[in-house]
Amino acid sequence: MIRLLIVDDSALMRKLLEGVFVAAGDFEVRVARDGVEALALLHSFDPQVITLDVEMPGMDGLTCLSRIMLEAPRPVVMISALTAEGAEATFEAMALGAVDFIAKPRGTFSLAIEWLQPILLEKVRAAAQARLRKTHRLRERVRHRFRGVAATAPRIEPQRRPGPGPARRGGPGLVLIGTSTGGPVALDIVLPQLPGEFPWPIMVAQHMPANFTATFARRLDRQCALEVVEVDRPMTLQPGTVYVGRGDADLVVARRAAGLSAMSVPAQKDYPWHPSVERLVSSALDHYEPGRLIGVMLTGMGRDGTDAMTRVYREGGQTIAEAESTAVVWGMPGELVKNDGAGSIRAIEDVAREIITMVERHAAG
């Protein structure tokens, strides 16, 4: 049985969420009306995983999360409103140590609970098995928040990017990054380490709702020397630019009059997760020789992208899987390793250096 603590100021939300997890049969559930009750149950009930509402009167969700991470860290899944403010608060929660989030649908939650139920169960079960990150000075971030300092990673001043540089063997390539649970913080670590003059475009498929990806891209852009954009229209692929797939849609490579482009296309039911890593990598293989591709699989549940990235590796491309020692959930990178599709396995702090080395090796011929 998984000990689950549900924290929400709404009696209806508590009842609905409790009903979902009790009916599942593998959860022992307690509920708390606010942050104060949650902190008391943190010690008396000792939950293995917590769902925590972002917006609560009195002690809000971020303050409660900060206290949890200081007093008795454990996996927390945030319950967030589908608003710009909710998105900002959610990414701050991820920086403070939350492992995942669930977006509240607009309208009456009770009407949406049936289709939301499998998502709730999948995310909370995965979170219960998640490994809390000990990197990136988490405790310092939490303490800074109590002192009124933003919890986001330090800003890196963007550098002026030079031109694409000399021609490379076979032409410039493309970096493809796939991630899910724990991905926002993993990308916070990897992308700011890449220099502004990085010579290849980078495409990112991070499983995320549509209302969150624009905020996510803007936050990354503030932290990186690279330019980071959400793909909300066809965009010609350029060196030194990170293209983040729009949530609830798929990100693909397409050929247009201006050249190879990043495009957001409607999600297909054949791909269960969105933006789909499998569809992104498959589309890249339609337009690039495998030897000009670098596939990077970071933390996440499931196996999205395993088959396509394995094909990249077996046909002469390069792939990196995040090491189990640093992945919040070693589902996606673990599946790539088990499928013999990982050319390199690296701790999250070393992934950027490995990407740079692979690009330099390609340039050297």
Backbone torsions as a table, in degrees:
resi	resn	phi	psi	omega
1	MET	NA	138.9	178.6
2	ILE	-96.8	121.5	178.0
3	ARG	-79.6	117.0	-175.3
4	LEU	-119.9	131.7	173.7
5	LEU	-110.0	123.6	177.2
6	ILE	-102.7	123.5	-178.0
7	VAL	-118.9	114.3	-179.6
8	ASP	-159.5	138.7	-178.5
9	ASP	-79.3	-13.3	-179.6
10	SER	-89.3	123.1	178.7
11	ALA	-61.9	-38.1	179.6
12	LEU	-64.7	-44.7	179.0
13	MET	-61.7	-42.7	179.1
14	ARG	-59.9	-44.0	-178.4
15	LYS	-65.3	-44.9	-179.4
16	LEU	-64.5	-47.3	-178.8
17	LEU	-65.8	-42.2	178.4
18	GLU	-60.5	-41.0	180.0
19	GLY	-61.2	-41.0	179.7
20	VAL	-60.8	-47.4	-172.8
21	PHE	-79.7	-33.7	176.2
22	VAL	-65.1	-42.3	-179.4
23	ALA	-64.2	-27.4	-179.3
24	ALA	-65.8	-28.5	172.9
25	GLY	90.3	-10.4	-178.2
26	ASP	-116.7	20.4	179.7
27	PHE	-125.2	138.3	165.9
28	GLU	-102.6	117.4	-166.6
29	VAL	-114.1	137.7	167.0
30	ARG	-127.2	155.4	-180.0
31	VAL	-125.2	152.5	176.9
32	ALA	-134.8	141.2	-177.2
33	ARG	-85.1	-19.2	-177.4
34	ASP	-159.0	-179.9	-177.5
35	GLY	-64.3	-34.0	-179.2
36	VAL	-65.2	-46.5	177.1
37	GLU	-63.4	-37.9	-179.4
38	ALA	-61.4	-43.6	-177.9
39	LEU	-67.9	-32.6	176.4
40	ALA	-66.7	-44.6	179.7
41	LEU	-71.5	-22.9	176.4
42	LEU	-54.4	-37.6	-177.0
43	HIS	-94.4	-38.3	-176.7
44	SER	-79.8	-37.2	-178.3
45	PHE	-93.6	-29.3	-179.8
46	ASP	53.9	61.8	-177.6
47	PRO	-65.4	150.6	174.4
48	GLN	-84.0	-23.7	179.2
49	VAL	-152.4	151.1	-176.9
50	ILE	-130.7	136.5	164.5
51	THR	-102.2	133.8	-170.3
52	LEU	-134.5	121.1	177.1
53	ASP	-68.5	136.2	178.9
54	VAL	-69.4	-45.4	-173.1
55	GLU	-102.4	108.2	176.6
56	MET	-139.5	145.4	175.6
57	PRO	-69.7	160.7	-178.3
58	GLY	72.3	-118.3	176.7
59	MET	-79.9	108.8	-177.4
60	ASP	-74.6	173.8	-175.0
61	GLY	-61.6	-38.6	-178.8
62	LEU	-67.4	-40.1	177.5
63	THR	-65.5	-43.2	178.4
64	CYS	-62.3	-43.7	178.1
65	LEU	-59.8	-42.9	179.3
66	SER	-59.1	-43.0	179.5
67	ARG	-65.7	-41.5	178.3
68	ILE	-59.0	-45.2	-176.4
69	MET	-69.7	-24.8	175.7
70	LEU	-83.5	-40.2	-172.0
71	GLU	-87.2	-44.4	-175.9
72	ALA	-158.0	77.2	-173.5
73	PRO	-58.4	140.0	176.0
74	ARG	-162.8	166.9	-177.7
75	PRO	-63.5	132.6	178.7
76	VAL	-128.1	133.1	173.9
77	VAL	-110.2	120.7	-178.1
78	MET	-82.6	142.7	173.1
79	ILE	-106.1	114.0	-167.3
80	SER	-124.4	146.7	175.7
81	ALA	-75.0	148.3	178.8
82	LEU	-82.3	65.3	178.8
83	THR	-134.3	165.8	176.8
84	ALA	-61.6	-41.8	179.2
85	GLU	-65.0	-40.0	178.1
86	GLY	-63.3	-37.8	178.5
87	ALA	-65.2	-45.8	179.0
88	GLU	-59.2	-45.8	-179.4
89	ALA	-64.9	-36.2	-179.8
90	THR	-64.8	-43.4	-179.8
91	PHE	-70.5	-30.2	172.7
92	GLU	-65.6	-39.6	177.7
93	ALA	-62.3	-39.2	177.7
94	MET	-63.5	-39.1	177.8
95	ALA	-65.7	-28.7	179.9
96	LEU	-84.0	-6.8	174.4
97	GLY	124.2	-4.8	174.9
98	ALA	-61.8	143.6	-175.7
99	VAL	-93.2	-20.8	-178.1
100	ASP	-164.1	175.9	176.8
101	PHE	-147.4	158.1	175.7
102	ILE	-125.9	128.4	-178.6
103	ALA	-88.2	128.8	175.3
104	LYS	-69.6	131.0	176.0
105	PRO	-68.7	152.1	174.3
106	ARG	-68.4	153.1	179.0
107	GLY	89.2	-156.9	-175.3
108	THR	-79.7	118.6	-176.1
109	PHE	-62.5	-36.3	-177.2
110	SER	-62.0	-29.5	179.1
111	LEU	-75.7	-23.3	-176.8
112	ALA	-96.8	-6.7	-170.5
113	ILE	-63.6	-30.6	-177.0
114	GLU	-65.3	-48.2	-179.9
115	TRP	-78.1	-21.2	179.5
116	LEU	-82.1	-19.8	-174.7
117	GLN	-54.2	-50.1	-179.9
118	PRO	-62.5	-32.2	177.7
119	ILE	-67.0	-44.6	178.4
120	LEU	-57.6	-49.2	-177.2
121	LEU	-64.5	-44.0	-178.8
122	GLU	-61.7	-47.5	-176.3
123	LYS	-68.4	-41.2	-177.0
124	VAL	-72.9	-38.1	175.0
125	ARG	-62.2	-42.4	178.4
126	ALA	-64.7	-41.1	-179.9
127	ALA	-63.0	-36.3	-179.8
128	ALA	-61.5	-25.4	179.1
129	GLN	-98.5	-0.3	-172.7
130	ALA	-71.4	152.8	174.9
131	ARG	-98.8	124.8	178.5
132	LEU	-73.0	134.1	179.1
133	ARG	-70.1	136.0	176.0
134	LYS	-109.1	6.1	-177.5
135	THR	-93.6	174.5	171.9
136	HIS	63.4	31.6	170.8
137	ARG	54.3	51.3	-176.3
138	LEU	-59.1	-46.4	-176.8
139	ARG	-63.6	-35.1	177.3
140	GLU	-65.1	-38.6	178.0
141	ARG	-61.3	-44.7	-179.1
142	VAL	-62.6	-45.5	-179.7
143	ARG	-64.9	-36.6	177.3
144	HIS	-62.0	-36.3	179.8
145	ARG	-64.5	-39.3	178.3
146	PHE	-65.4	-24.6	177.5
147	ARG	-92.0	5.9	176.7
148	GLY	85.1	17.6	179.2
149	VAL	-100.7	138.5	-179.2
150	ALA	-58.0	144.7	-176.0
151	ALA	-91.8	3.3	-179.0
152	THR	-75.0	164.4	179.1
153	ALA	-64.7	153.3	-179.6
154	PRO	-59.6	141.6	-178.9
155	ARG	-71.9	137.7	173.4
156	ILE	-107.1	122.4	-179.4
157	GLU	-65.4	124.3	179.3
158	PRO	-58.5	140.8	178.7
159	GLN	-97.5	148.2	174.7
160	ARG	-66.1	127.8	-176.6
161	ARG	-89.3	133.3	174.1
162	PRO	-75.6	-178.5	176.4
163	GLY	-66.7	179.4	-176.1
164	PRO	-62.5	-16.7	178.4
165	GLY	87.9	-173.3	-176.2
166	PRO	-66.4	156.1	179.3
167	ALA	-62.0	142.2	-178.2
168	ARG	-109.7	156.3	-179.2
169	ARG	-54.3	121.0	178.4
170	GLY	76.4	5.3	-178.8
171	GLY	87.5	169.1	-179.7
172	PRO	-66.1	156.1	-179.0
173	GLY	-110.8	-161.4	-173.8
174	LEU	-145.8	136.2	174.7
175	VAL	-101.8	132.1	-178.9
176	LEU	-120.2	120.6	-177.9
177	ILE	-116.4	128.5	175.8
178	GLY	-120.0	138.5	-178.8
179	THR	-163.9	161.3	-179.9
180	SER	-141.7	-114.8	-177.3
181	THR	-56.1	126.0	-178.6
182	GLY	85.2	-3.0	-175.1
183	GLY	-63.9	-41.6	-179.0
184	PRO	-54.6	-43.7	-179.8
185	VAL	-72.8	-36.7	177.0
186	ALA	-60.5	-43.7	178.4
187	LEU	-68.1	-31.9	173.7
188	ASP	-58.4	-30.1	-178.5
189	ILE	-86.2	-43.2	-173.0
190	VAL	-75.5	-54.1	-168.9
191	LEU	-65.9	-39.0	178.2
192	PRO	-64.9	-15.9	178.4
193	GLN	-81.3	-12.4	-179.0
194	LEU	-84.8	137.0	-175.9
195	PRO	-75.0	156.8	179.7
196	GLY	-61.0	-26.3	-179.3
197	GLU	-90.7	15.8	179.2
198	PHE	-52.8	128.0	-165.5
199	PRO	-85.5	-5.8	-178.3
200	TRP	-117.0	150.3	168.7
201	PRO	-70.9	158.1	-179.8
202	ILE	-129.8	130.7	177.1
203	MET	-115.9	135.1	-173.6
204	VAL	-122.9	122.6	170.1
205	ALA	-107.3	102.0	177.5
206	GLN	-112.3	118.4	179.5
207	HIS	-59.1	119.6	-173.2
208	MET	-168.4	147.5	176.5
209	PRO	-68.1	157.4	-175.6
210	ALA	-60.0	-36.6	-175.7
211	ASN	-72.9	-5.2	-175.4
212	PHE	-106.9	-24.1	-169.8
213	THR	-70.9	-32.0	177.6
214	ALA	-64.7	-45.2	177.0
215	THR	-62.4	-41.5	179.8
216	PHE	-60.5	-45.5	-180.0
217	ALA	-64.2	-41.3	179.3
218	ARG	-63.4	-40.7	179.0
219	ARG	-63.6	-44.5	178.1
220	LEU	-63.2	-39.6	-179.5
221	ASP	-60.3	-36.6	178.9
222	ARG	-68.3	-24.8	-174.6
223	GLN	-95.4	-15.8	-169.2
224	CYS	-110.2	151.9	168.5
225	ALA	-73.6	-27.4	175.1
226	LEU	-73.0	155.8	170.2
227	GLU	-82.7	131.9	-179.4
228	VAL	-119.9	126.9	-177.4
229	VAL	-134.1	148.6	168.3
230	GLU	-83.6	137.3	-179.1
231	VAL	-85.1	93.0	179.2
232	ASP	-107.2	4.1	177.6
233	ARG	-163.0	166.6	177.3
234	PRO	-60.5	130.7	-177.0
235	MET	-131.5	123.6	177.9
236	THR	-63.9	131.9	-177.6
237	LEU	-68.4	126.5	-178.0
238	GLN	-127.3	146.7	175.3
239	PRO	-58.9	150.8	174.2
240	GLY	71.0	17.2	-179.8
241	THR	-125.0	138.5	177.1
242	VAL	-106.3	125.4	-178.0
243	TYR	-107.4	110.7	-178.2
244	VAL	-94.2	126.5	-179.8
245	GLY	-65.7	139.5	178.1
246	ARG	-70.5	137.6	-177.5
247	GLY	-64.0	151.8	179.3
248	ASP	62.0	14.6	173.7
249	ALA	-134.8	-177.4	177.0
250	ASP	-118.1	148.2	179.3
251	LEU	-104.0	127.7	-178.5
252	VAL	-136.4	161.4	169.9
253	VAL	-92.3	132.1	179.1
254	ALA	-138.4	150.3	176.2
255	ARG	-94.0	126.1	177.3
256	ARG	-126.8	177.4	-176.6
257	ALA	-57.4	-36.2	-177.8
258	ALA	-80.0	-8.3	-179.0
259	GLY	125.5	-172.1	179.4
260	LEU	-63.9	135.5	-171.8
261	SER	-134.8	156.7	168.9
262	ALA	-91.4	131.5	-179.1
263	MET	-133.8	143.6	171.9
264	SER	-95.9	125.1	-177.3
265	VAL	-127.1	155.6	-179.0
266	PRO	-56.5	141.9	179.1
267	ALA	-63.6	145.1	175.8
268	GLN	-109.1	139.9	-176.7
269	LYS	-66.4	-18.3	177.0
270	ASP	-64.9	-20.1	179.8
271	TYR	-112.1	113.1	-172.0
272	PRO	-75.0	-19.1	-178.2
273	TRP	-117.8	147.2	-176.4
274	HIS	-141.5	143.9	-10.3
275	PRO	-59.2	138.5	-173.6
276	SER	-79.2	124.9	174.6
277	VAL	-67.9	-42.1	-179.2
278	GLU	-58.7	-46.7	-178.0
279	ARG	-68.5	-38.1	177.8
280	LEU	-60.7	-51.3	-176.1
281	VAL	-67.1	-39.5	178.0
282	SER	-60.8	-40.4	179.6
283	SER	-67.7	-35.3	177.6
284	ALA	-64.6	-38.5	179.0
285	LEU	-66.4	-21.6	176.4
286	ASP	-72.7	-19.2	-172.4
287	HIS	-124.3	-14.1	-179.1
288	TYR	-123.3	145.1	167.4
289	GLU	-65.3	141.1	-179.0
290	PRO	-53.8	-33.1	-179.6
291	GLY	-65.9	-11.9	178.2
292	ARG	-103.4	15.0	-179.4
293	LEU	-118.0	141.6	170.0
294	ILE	-121.9	116.5	176.9
295	GLY	-99.2	132.3	-178.1
296	VAL	-125.4	119.0	-179.9
297	MET	-109.6	114.0	-179.8
298	LEU	-104.0	-178.4	-176.0
299	THR	-46.2	144.6	177.5
300	GLY	163.0	152.5	178.5
301	MET	-87.0	154.3	178.2
302	GLY	91.3	-161.3	-177.4
303	ARG	-135.7	23.5	-179.6
304	ASP	-56.6	126.3	177.4
305	GLY	91.7	-8.3	-176.5
306	THR	-58.0	-48.2	-174.3
307	ASP	-68.3	-44.5	-178.1
308	ALA	-68.0	-40.9	179.1
309	MET	-68.5	-34.3	175.9
310	THR	-62.5	-39.6	177.3
311	ARG	-62.3	-41.5	176.9
312	VAL	-55.2	-48.5	-176.4
313	TYR	-66.0	-45.0	-176.0
314	ARG	-70.7	-21.7	-178.8
315	GLU	-100.3	13.1	171.3
316	GLY	108.9	1.8	176.0
317	GLY	-86.6	-176.6	-178.1
318	GLN	-118.8	141.5	-179.8
319	THR	-137.2	150.1	178.5
320	ILE	-130.2	133.0	172.8
321	ALA	-114.3	135.3	175.4
322	GLU	-64.8	139.6	-179.0
323	ALA	-68.2	148.3	178.5
324	GLU	-59.4	-30.9	-176.2
325	SER	-64.0	-23.1	-179.1
326	THR	-116.8	-13.8	-177.6
327	ALA	-70.3	133.9	174.3
328	VAL	-62.3	-46.6	173.5
329	VAL	-131.2	118.1	-176.5
330	TRP	-91.1	48.2	177.8
331	GLY	-84.1	-66.3	-177.0
332	MET	-62.7	-51.3	177.6
333	PRO	-65.8	-34.4	178.9
334	GLY	-64.5	-40.0	178.0
335	GLU	-64.8	-37.2	177.6
336	LEU	-64.2	-41.7	177.7
337	VAL	-63.6	-47.3	-178.9
338	LYS	-63.0	-27.7	-178.9
339	ASN	-86.4	7.1	-177.4
340	ASP	56.8	37.9	-179.9
341	GLY	-110.9	4.5	-178.2
342	ALA	-102.2	115.7	176.4
343	GLY	-77.3	-23.8	-177.2
344	SER	-148.6	142.3	177.0
345	ILE	-122.0	122.4	-173.7
346	ARG	-137.2	143.4	169.4
347	ALA	-60.1	152.1	-173.2
348	ILE	-57.4	-35.5	-179.6
349	GLU	-67.2	-18.4	-176.3
350	ASP	-104.6	-1.2	-175.5
351	VAL	-65.8	-44.7	-178.3
352	ALA	-60.8	-43.7	179.2
353	ARG	-61.4	-37.3	179.0
354	GLU	-67.6	-39.6	176.9
355	ILE	-61.0	-47.1	-179.7
356	ILE	-60.3	-43.1	179.4
357	THR	-61.7	-42.1	-180.0
358	MET	-64.6	-40.6	178.6
359	VAL	-66.0	-42.5	178.5
360	GLU	-62.8	-39.1	178.3
361	ARG	-64.4	-39.5	178.7
362	HIS	-65.1	-42.8	-179.4
363	ALA	-64.4	-34.9	-178.7
364	ALA	-73.6	-15.3	178.6
365	GLY	82.2	NA	NA
